[in-house]
Amino acid sequence: MRNTILFAALLPLIAHAQITFERTYGGAGTDMGFSVKQTSDGGYILAGGTWSFGAGSADMYLVKVDAIGNEEWSKTFGSALFEYAYSVQQTADGGYVLCGGWSGLGTDTLTLVRTNASGDPQWIHHYPISVPRSLGLSVLETSDGGFVACGFTGFQSDEDMVVLKTDAQGLVQWTRTLDLGRSEAGYSVRQTADNGFVVLGLSFITYGVDGDLLLVRMDQTGDTLWTNRYQTAENEEGHGLSANSDGGFTITARKGAVPSDLFLMRTTSSGDTLWTRKFGTPLGNDEGLDVAQTQDGDFVVTGSYQATTSAPTGMYLLRTDGTGALLWERHVFRNLTAISQSLDLTSDGGCVMLGYTGDTLGGNLNIDMFLVKTDGAGYSAIPEVTRSSDRIDLFPNPANDATHIEIRTSETGPLLIIVTDASGRVVVQEQVAKDTVRTIDCFGLDNGVYSVSLQNDQAVIAARLLVVSH
């Protein structure tokens, strides 16, 4: 009830500004996010793997959150061995379907999990395509109410791409494998306007060294219409695929070994290359992991960004026009590392990214599922500036456990950051230096709206902070 009341109180604010936040999920162990989708109620469904909860080792991890990132429920699926969910989709009836790998049968097995709207399993099906293993990396509900998934089967240097089509109950209708004489894997599948399918994959001899991007077009029965392998002198590894409004496709990938670039490629409906672009820094490691086309024909891309090979890794978010020209790029850093694995465009014109973030606690590396909601300009902060030459940026905002205050001002002399609640009571007061970033702990603050001001003899900059349910 408290969250409902809080959300209702925020509605007038939401009507004038897009919601932004940064939230983590998980427990004492490692928790990773691989797939995110906005749900029909305006919230989000997150899928990945957890060592913190479940039956033991890693389990499939499904988390439902509301529109401002508050966790509504979480579920695990697994055994005492290793299970991961690499992809999730909301189904037409409001439930969910997950795709991943299940080790509880004695070997990795491509697995689909179908749940209701509360995350309770309706069925779990395992598809042992071949020995010694198979993994599912992408799934979607098809126009006939069934499901299609892609991944790979085999081991190391002897893998084949696999595409699996089922009915609504998860019963196999057809299975196709692709062997081009190397190792092949399918990372992303999309349904096309003619009810066929396109699969983004990788063809390689030695993984991480000589990979080539692979695009496979199938009809609705799984028969291959064409296969394009994009050979270059550099290594590529592609995970993100968009089926575009013009019938063509856009791929995002990692290009190069170390250092590497975020790579973007657009094709025609026949898979012929229209253009390619590279983004990032020449000395760092940058990677594209997901891409989506906007309603106006632009592309939004996410992945990871590292300025140099020794620098911290952050989430990478950028937007291009339809020709691949860069419109803007953003970076989200948190603790030691932050990597975005999945992207979805949201109904308010913003986007949401899911991945994981790491920090050292007690000398050990702690990894949490990390969700970032941005506005349409790619920011997860809501700055409010009262003087154009000065700036306070608050991120994340709304805040849960903490908010970071980035200070940019021409003022000199002693400066104070003062946070007051709605009644004018001072709840935080700290002396700061200009051009710095300070972290404010929000655990001791009640939910609500706060005023943040930078002061010397007078308040020179002011901003609004929202604290939501801890």
C-alpha positions as CSV (number, residue, x, y, z in Angstrom):
1,M,0.0,0.0,0.0
2,R,2.8,2.4,0.8
3,N,4.4,1.9,-2.6
4,T,0.9,2.5,-4.3
5,I,0.5,5.7,-2.3
6,L,4.0,6.9,-3.2
7,F,3.5,6.1,-6.9
8,A,0.2,8.1,-6.9
9,A,2.0,11.0,-5.3
10,L,4.6,11.0,-8.1
11,L,2.1,11.0,-10.9
12,P,1.9,14.8,-11.3
13,L,5.7,14.8,-11.5
14,I,5.8,11.9,-13.9
15,A,3.4,13.7,-16.2
16,H,6.0,16.4,-16.8
17,A,9.2,14.3,-16.8
18,Q,10.4,10.9,-17.7
19,I,11.1,8.5,-14.9
20,T,14.8,7.7,-14.4
21,F,16.6,5.5,-11.9
22,E,19.4,3.1,-11.2
23,R,18.7,0.0,-9.1
24,T,20.4,-3.2,-8.1
25,Y,18.9,-6.6,-7.2
26,G,20.2,-9.7,-5.6
27,G,21.7,-11.0,-2.4
28,A,25.0,-11.9,-0.9
29,G,26.2,-14.0,-3.9
30,T,26.6,-13.2,-7.5
31,D,23.5,-12.0,-9.4
32,M,23.6,-11.2,-13.1
33,G,21.1,-9.7,-15.6
34,F,21.0,-10.7,-19.2
35,S,17.5,-9.7,-20.5
36,V,15.0,-6.9,-19.8
37,K,11.6,-6.0,-21.3
38,Q,9.0,-3.4,-20.4
39,T,5.8,-5.1,-19.3
40,S,2.2,-4.1,-20.2
41,D,1.7,-2.5,-16.7
42,G,4.6,-0.1,-17.3
43,G,7.0,-2.1,-15.1
44,Y,9.9,-4.4,-16.2
45,I,10.7,-8.1,-16.3
46,L,14.4,-9.0,-15.7
47,A,16.0,-12.3,-16.3
48,G,19.5,-13.7,-15.5
49,G,21.3,-15.9,-13.1
50,T,21.7,-16.0,-9.3
51,W,24.0,-17.6,-6.8
52,S,22.2,-15.8,-3.9
53,F,18.9,-17.7,-4.0
54,G,17.4,-20.9,-5.2
55,A,18.4,-24.6,-5.2
56,G,22.1,-24.2,-5.3
57,S,25.0,-23.1,-7.5
58,A,23.5,-20.8,-10.2
59,D,19.7,-20.8,-10.9
60,M,17.6,-19.0,-13.4
61,Y,16.5,-15.7,-11.9
62,L,13.3,-13.9,-12.8
63,V,12.6,-10.5,-11.2
64,K,9.5,-8.3,-11.7
65,V,9.7,-4.6,-10.8
66,D,7.3,-1.7,-11.1
67,A,7.7,1.5,-13.1
68,I,10.1,3.1,-10.6
69,G,12.2,-0.1,-10.1
70,N,10.7,-1.4,-6.9
71,E,10.8,-5.2,-6.8
72,E,7.4,-6.8,-6.8
73,W,8.5,-10.4,-6.8
74,S,11.3,-12.7,-7.8
75,K,11.5,-16.4,-8.8
76,T,14.2,-18.9,-9.3
77,F,14.2,-22.1,-11.4
78,G,17.0,-24.6,-11.2
79,S,18.8,-27.5,-9.6
80,A,21.9,-28.0,-7.4
81,L,24.0,-27.5,-10.6
82,F,24.1,-24.5,-13.0
83,E,21.1,-22.8,-14.6
84,Y,20.9,-19.4,-16.4
85,A,18.2,-17.5,-18.2
86,Y,19.6,-15.5,-21.1
87,S,16.4,-14.2,-22.6
88,V,12.9,-13.3,-21.4
89,Q,9.7,-12.1,-23.1
90,Q,6.2,-11.2,-21.8
91,T,3.6,-13.4,-23.5
92,A,0.3,-12.2,-24.9
93,D,-1.6,-13.4,-21.8
94,G,0.6,-11.4,-19.5
95,G,2.8,-14.3,-18.5
96,Y,6.5,-14.8,-19.4
97,V,8.8,-17.2,-21.3
98,L,12.5,-17.7,-20.4
99,C,15.2,-19.3,-22.4
100,G,18.5,-20.6,-21.2
101,G,20.5,-23.6,-20.1
102,W,19.9,-26.3,-17.5
103,S,22.6,-28.4,-16.0
104,G,20.5,-30.5,-13.7
105,L,20.1,-33.2,-16.2
106,G,23.8,-33.9,-16.1
107,T,24.8,-31.7,-19.0
108,D,23.9,-28.3,-20.3
109,T,20.5,-28.5,-21.9
110,L,18.5,-25.9,-23.9
111,T,15.5,-25.1,-21.7
112,L,12.3,-23.0,-22.0
113,V,10.3,-22.0,-18.9
114,R,6.7,-20.7,-19.2
115,T,5.2,-18.9,-16.3
116,N,2.0,-17.1,-15.5
117,A,1.8,-13.3,-14.7
118,S,3.0,-14.0,-11.1
119,G,6.1,-15.9,-12.2
120,D,4.7,-19.3,-11.2
121,P,5.8,-22.0,-13.7
122,Q,3.2,-23.5,-16.0
123,W,5.7,-25.8,-17.7
124,I,9.4,-26.4,-18.0
125,H,10.7,-28.2,-21.1
126,H,14.3,-29.4,-21.8
127,Y,15.5,-29.9,-25.3
128,P,18.7,-32.1,-25.4
129,I,19.5,-31.4,-29.0
130,S,22.8,-33.3,-28.9
131,V,25.5,-34.6,-26.6
132,P,27.4,-33.1,-24.8
133,R,25.4,-29.9,-24.5
134,S,23.0,-27.3,-25.9
135,L,22.2,-23.8,-24.7
136,G,19.3,-21.4,-25.6
137,L,20.3,-17.7,-25.9
138,S,17.2,-16.0,-27.3
139,V,13.5,-16.6,-27.2
140,L,10.3,-14.9,-28.4
141,E,6.6,-15.7,-28.7
142,T,5.6,-16.1,-32.3
143,S,2.5,-14.8,-34.1
144,D,0.8,-18.3,-33.9
145,G,1.1,-18.3,-30.1
146,G,4.1,-20.7,-30.0
147,F,7.8,-19.9,-29.3
148,V,11.0,-19.8,-31.2
149,A,14.5,-20.0,-29.6
150,C,18.0,-20.1,-30.9
151,G,21.4,-21.0,-29.4
152,F,23.9,-23.7,-30.1
153,T,24.6,-27.4,-29.7
154,G,27.9,-29.2,-29.3
155,F,31.1,-28.3,-27.5
156,Q,33.9,-25.7,-28.1
157,S,35.3,-26.2,-31.6
158,D,32.5,-28.4,-32.8
159,E,29.3,-26.3,-32.2
160,D,26.3,-25.9,-34.5
161,M,23.7,-23.1,-34.5
162,V,20.3,-24.5,-33.4
163,V,16.9,-22.9,-34.0
164,L,13.9,-24.5,-32.2
165,K,10.2,-23.9,-32.9
166,T,7.5,-25.1,-30.4
167,D,3.8,-24.8,-30.0
168,A,2.2,-22.9,-27.1
169,Q,2.7,-25.8,-24.7
170,G,6.4,-26.1,-25.5
171,L,6.1,-29.2,-27.7
172,V,8.6,-29.2,-30.6
173,Q,7.3,-28.5,-34.1
174,W,10.7,-28.4,-35.8
175,T,14.4,-28.1,-35.0
176,R,17.1,-26.9,-37.4
177,T,20.9,-26.9,-37.0
178,L,23.4,-25.1,-39.1
179,D,27.0,-26.3,-39.7
180,L,29.2,-24.3,-42.0
181,G,32.3,-26.3,-41.4
182,R,33.4,-24.2,-38.4
183,S,31.7,-23.6,-35.1
184,E,28.4,-21.7,-35.2
185,A,26.1,-20.3,-32.5
186,G,22.9,-18.3,-32.7
187,Y,22.7,-15.3,-30.3
188,S,19.5,-13.5,-31.3
189,V,16.3,-14.4,-33.1
190,R,13.5,-12.1,-34.5
191,Q,10.3,-12.9,-36.4
192,T,9.9,-11.1,-39.8
193,A,6.8,-9.6,-41.3
194,D,6.2,-12.7,-43.4
195,N,6.2,-14.9,-40.2
196,G,9.6,-16.2,-41.0
197,F,12.7,-15.7,-38.8
198,V,16.1,-14.1,-38.9
199,V,18.9,-15.3,-36.6
200,L,22.1,-13.4,-35.7
201,G,25.0,-15.7,-35.1
202,L,28.7,-16.2,-34.9
203,S,31.0,-18.4,-37.0
204,F,34.4,-19.2,-35.7
205,I,37.3,-21.6,-35.4
206,T,38.8,-20.3,-32.2
207,Y,36.4,-18.4,-30.1
208,G,37.4,-14.8,-29.5
209,V,40.0,-14.8,-32.2
210,D,38.6,-15.4,-35.6
211,G,34.9,-14.9,-35.3
212,D,32.7,-13.7,-38.2
213,L,29.1,-12.4,-38.0
214,L,26.4,-14.6,-39.4
215,L,22.9,-13.7,-40.5
216,V,20.5,-16.6,-41.3
217,R,17.0,-16.0,-42.9
218,M,14.4,-18.8,-42.5
219,D,10.8,-19.2,-43.6
220,Q,8.1,-20.1,-41.1
221,T,8.8,-23.8,-41.4
222,G,12.5,-23.4,-40.6
223,D,13.9,-23.8,-44.1
224,T,16.9,-21.6,-44.8
225,L,16.2,-18.8,-47.4
226,W,19.7,-17.4,-47.3
227,T,22.8,-17.3,-45.1
228,N,25.3,-14.4,-45.0
229,R,28.7,-14.6,-43.4
230,Y,30.4,-11.3,-43.0
231,Q,34.2,-12.0,-43.2
232,T,36.8,-9.4,-42.2
233,A,40.4,-9.5,-41.0
234,E,39.2,-8.6,-37.5
235,N,37.4,-10.7,-34.9
236,E,33.7,-10.0,-34.4
237,E,31.2,-11.2,-31.9
238,G,27.6,-10.1,-32.3
239,H,24.7,-10.4,-29.8
240,G,22.3,-7.6,-30.7
241,L,19.8,-7.7,-33.6
242,S,17.0,-5.4,-34.8
243,A,14.4,-6.3,-37.5
244,N,13.8,-2.9,-39.0
245,S,10.7,-1.3,-40.3
246,D,12.0,-1.4,-43.9
247,G,12.5,-5.2,-43.8
248,G,16.2,-5.0,-43.3
249,F,18.3,-5.7,-40.2
250,T,20.7,-3.9,-37.8
251,I,23.4,-5.8,-35.9
252,T,25.6,-4.6,-33.0
253,A,28.7,-6.4,-32.0
254,R,32.3,-6.3,-30.7
255,K,34.9,-5.7,-33.3
256,G,38.5,-6.5,-32.6
257,A,40.2,-8.4,-29.7
258,V,42.0,-6.0,-27.3
259,P,41.4,-3.2,-27.8
260,S,38.0,-3.4,-29.4
261,D,35.2,-1.2,-30.7
262,L,31.4,-1.1,-30.6
263,F,30.4,-2.1,-34.1
264,L,27.1,-1.3,-35.8
265,M,26.0,-2.7,-39.2
266,R,22.8,-2.1,-41.2
267,T,21.7,-4.5,-44.0
268,T,19.0,-4.8,-46.6
269,S,16.2,-7.4,-46.4
270,S,18.5,-9.7,-48.3
271,G,21.3,-9.2,-45.8
272,D,23.5,-7.1,-48.0
273,T,25.5,-4.5,-46.1
274,L,24.2,-0.9,-46.3
275,W,26.8,0.6,-43.9
276,T,29.0,-0.1,-41.0
277,R,30.1,2.1,-38.1
278,K,32.5,1.9,-35.2
279,F,32.2,3.7,-31.9
280,G,34.3,3.9,-28.7
281,T,37.9,4.8,-27.9
282,P,41.0,3.6,-29.8
283,L,42.8,2.4,-26.6
284,G,39.8,0.8,-24.8
285,N,37.5,-2.1,-25.0
286,D,34.0,-1.2,-26.2
287,E,31.2,-3.6,-27.2
288,G,27.7,-3.5,-28.6
289,L,25.3,-6.1,-27.0
290,D,21.8,-5.0,-28.0
291,V,20.1,-2.6,-30.4
292,A,16.6,-1.4,-31.1
293,Q,15.1,0.8,-33.8
294,T,13.0,3.8,-32.6
295,Q,9.7,4.8,-34.2
296,D,11.4,7.6,-36.1
297,G,14.0,5.3,-37.6
298,D,16.9,6.0,-35.3
299,F,18.9,3.2,-33.5
300,V,19.6,3.0,-29.8
301,V,22.5,0.7,-28.9
302,T,23.9,-0.6,-25.6
303,G,26.9,-2.5,-24.3
304,S,30.1,-1.8,-22.4
305,Y,32.6,1.1,-22.5
306,Q,36.2,1.2,-21.3
307,A,38.3,4.3,-22.1
308,T,41.6,2.3,-21.8
309,T,42.3,-1.3,-21.0
310,S,43.1,-0.4,-17.4
311,A,40.1,2.0,-16.9
312,P,36.8,1.1,-15.2
313,T,34.2,-0.5,-17.4
314,G,30.8,1.3,-17.7
315,M,27.5,0.8,-19.4
316,Y,27.5,2.2,-22.9
317,L,24.4,3.8,-24.5
318,L,24.3,5.6,-27.8
319,R,21.8,6.8,-30.4
320,T,22.4,7.1,-34.1
321,D,20.2,8.3,-37.0
322,G,19.2,5.9,-39.7
323,T,22.5,6.3,-41.5
324,G,24.5,5.5,-38.4
325,A,25.6,9.1,-37.7
326,L,26.1,9.5,-33.9
327,L,23.4,11.7,-32.3
328,W,24.6,11.2,-28.6
329,E,26.4,8.8,-26.4
330,R,26.2,8.2,-22.6
331,H,28.2,6.2,-20.1
332,V,26.9,4.8,-16.7
333,F,29.7,4.0,-14.2
334,R,29.1,2.3,-10.9
335,N,31.8,1.0,-8.5
336,L,34.4,-1.2,-10.3
337,T,32.4,-2.2,-13.3
338,A,29.0,-1.9,-15.0
339,I,28.0,-3.8,-18.1
340,S,24.8,-3.6,-20.0
341,Q,23.6,-6.8,-21.6
342,S,20.1,-5.9,-22.8
343,L,18.0,-2.9,-23.9
344,D,14.4,-2.1,-24.3
345,L,12.7,1.2,-25.5
346,T,10.1,2.4,-23.1
347,S,6.6,3.8,-23.6
348,D,7.6,7.2,-22.2
349,G,10.3,7.7,-24.9
350,G,13.2,6.6,-22.8
351,C,15.0,3.3,-22.5
352,V,15.9,0.7,-19.9
353,M,19.2,-1.2,-19.7
354,L,19.9,-4.4,-17.7
355,G,23.3,-6.0,-16.8
356,Y,25.4,-6.2,-13.8
357,T,27.7,-4.2,-11.6
358,G,30.6,-5.2,-9.3
359,D,32.1,-3.8,-6.1
360,T,34.6,-5.2,-3.6
361,L,33.1,-5.8,-0.2
362,G,35.3,-7.3,2.5
363,G,38.0,-8.0,-0.1
364,N,35.6,-10.1,-2.2
365,L,34.1,-9.2,-5.5
366,N,30.3,-8.8,-5.2
367,I,28.2,-8.7,-8.4
368,D,24.6,-7.5,-8.5
369,M,21.9,-7.4,-11.2
370,F,21.9,-3.7,-12.3
371,L,18.9,-1.9,-13.9
372,V,19.1,1.6,-15.4
373,K,16.2,3.6,-16.7
374,T,17.0,6.7,-18.8
375,D,15.1,9.5,-20.3
376,G,14.9,10.1,-24.1
377,A,18.3,11.8,-24.1
378,G,20.0,8.8,-22.4
379,Y,20.3,10.3,-18.9
380,S,19.5,8.5,-15.7
381,A,19.7,11.9,-13.8
382,I,17.2,14.7,-13.6
383,P,19.2,17.9,-13.4
384,E,17.4,21.1,-12.5
385,V,19.6,24.2,-12.9
386,T,18.7,27.7,-11.7
387,R,21.7,29.4,-13.2
388,S,23.1,28.4,-16.6
389,S,26.7,28.7,-15.7
390,D,26.4,26.3,-12.7
391,R,25.0,22.7,-12.5
392,I,24.1,20.0,-10.0
393,D,23.4,16.6,-11.5
394,L,21.7,14.0,-9.3
395,F,22.1,10.4,-10.3
396,P,20.2,8.2,-9.8
397,N,17.0,10.2,-9.4
398,P,14.6,8.9,-8.0
399,A,17.1,7.4,-5.5
400,N,16.8,4.2,-3.5
401,D,19.9,3.5,-1.4
402,A,22.1,6.5,-2.4
403,T,22.3,9.4,-4.9
404,H,25.5,10.9,-6.4
405,I,25.7,14.7,-6.6
406,E,27.9,16.1,-9.3
407,I,28.8,19.7,-8.7
408,R,29.8,22.2,-11.4
409,T,30.0,25.8,-10.3
410,S,32.1,29.0,-10.8
411,E,31.5,29.9,-7.1
412,T,34.6,30.3,-4.9
413,G,35.0,30.0,-1.1
414,P,33.4,27.5,1.3
415,L,30.4,25.7,-0.2
416,L,27.7,23.6,1.5
417,I,25.5,20.9,0.1
418,I,22.2,21.2,2.0
419,V,19.3,18.7,1.7
420,T,15.9,19.7,3.1
421,D,12.7,17.7,3.3
422,A,9.3,19.0,2.3
423,S,8.8,20.7,5.7
424,G,12.1,22.6,5.3
425,R,14.0,20.5,7.9
426,V,17.7,20.1,7.1
427,V,18.4,16.4,6.8
428,V,21.9,16.5,5.2
429,Q,24.5,19.3,5.4
430,E,28.1,18.8,4.2
431,Q,31.0,21.0,3.2
432,V,32.1,20.3,-0.4
433,A,34.6,21.5,-3.0
434,K,33.5,22.7,-6.4
435,D,33.8,20.4,-9.5
436,T,33.4,17.2,-7.3
437,V,31.1,14.3,-7.0
438,R,29.6,13.5,-3.5
439,T,27.5,10.5,-2.5
440,I,24.5,11.0,-0.2
441,D,23.2,8.0,1.8
442,C,19.4,7.8,1.4
443,F,18.8,4.9,3.8
444,G,18.1,7.3,6.7
445,L,15.6,9.4,4.6
446,D,11.9,8.8,4.4
447,N,10.3,8.4,1.0
448,G,9.4,11.7,-0.6
449,V,10.6,14.9,-2.3
450,Y,13.7,16.7,-1.1
451,S,15.4,20.0,-2.1
452,V,19.1,19.9,-2.8
453,S,21.0,23.2,-2.8
454,L,24.6,24.3,-3.2
455,Q,25.1,27.3,-0.9
456,N,27.7,29.8,0.1
457,D,26.2,33.0,1.4
458,Q,23.0,32.2,-0.6
459,A,21.6,29.3,-2.5
460,V,23.1,29.4,-6.0
461,I,22.0,26.1,-7.4
462,A,18.9,24.0,-6.5
463,A,17.6,20.6,-7.6
464,R,14.8,18.2,-6.7
465,L,15.5,14.7,-5.3
466,L,13.0,11.9,-5.1
467,V,13.6,9.1,-2.5
468,V,11.6,6.0,-3.2
469,S,11.0,2.8,-1.2
470,H,14.1,1.2,0.2
